[in-house]
Amino acid sequence: MQDNDRFTTLGRLEDLPQAYREELTQLNLVPLWPSLRAVLPPHVPARRTQATHWSYRKLRPLLLQAGELTPIEKAERRVLVLANPGHGLEKMQASAAMYLGMQLLLPGEWAPSHRHTPNAVRMVVEGEGAWTTVGGEKCPMSRGDLILTPTGLWHEHGHDGKEPVVWLDVLDLPLVYYMEASYHVDGERQTVVPGRGDRAYARGGLVPTPVFARGDKAYPMLRYPWADARASLLALAADRPELEAVQLTYTNPETGADAQNILGFYALMLRPGQSLRLPARSPAMVFHQIEGRTSVAIGEQSFTIEAADTCCAPGYTAATLKNLSADQPAFVFIADESPLHRKLGVFENRG
Ligand code: GTQ
């Protein structure tokens, strides 16, 4: 017998005498070997996350119906969660670390101020006139804008417009909950303070330096306007015709690091007709279509994502995105778990 195939079949729980098993249980003890292969499978991790597609056209009427069925006072946050069936819908997870929800705010409504340990971002899907106040900074919400509500910062949502506003929430809630570190605190309506990070940091490479001391805010930029991200992508595509992935990372302009600690956020432009293969990397990913139509092939599965559709891909799986328009660019918002994987030292790119 070779050393390397010696231990392929390990003993089962049923192989052990009943009395012995009961004695272990009494003492809160468990034999490792019957479960060893399940927790440390060979070469590739077990993943509950399934490639899943959520159609905005199909969910929108149900979200608007929630607006009629449940007043904001009874919901606090009126959200339909995009739950991955691989995790069990009741877990409200898109992946191991990511939570996704579609939130509806109707004209005149207010989602009261609170703060919590999980980090959140909002990607605005439709409607004008809503705002989110984060740590006293009032951030207007327009389609495609990314707004951060980082861990511990007060945030509340309001709406002065005339049409329903919908946005996609992306939180690291499943991870923080798993860590037994998830809680919230209710607060009073915030006093809006002057100053807007999206204006102060509006030009890449230029950082405010009052009296030669750099800012001390952990999250200096809270709103990333879509108009700026889109213009940067178009400029990058025109400037660098050889570039395969026309992609931007949402970063903290003071440090250059990812905008938040746990999840990463990116804006991707696919040139007309372009097909882009994303390598198999350890973190799970979420794709949300901002403009255009994209086919997404994830392992054996494939979906077409239209504007405002969302889908997710498990880690360790390559994905191929194809812009279905021959003459218009497609724009995709991406969220992933790579800051988490890199910080923990488990990040892998398997090509
Ligand atoms: O808007 O603060 O989708 O606290 C889940 C939890 C949104 C929010 C969610 C939240 C929020």
Residues whose N, C-alpha, C, O or C-beta is under 5 A from the ligand:
A	BS01	GTQ	R77 V79 G101 D169
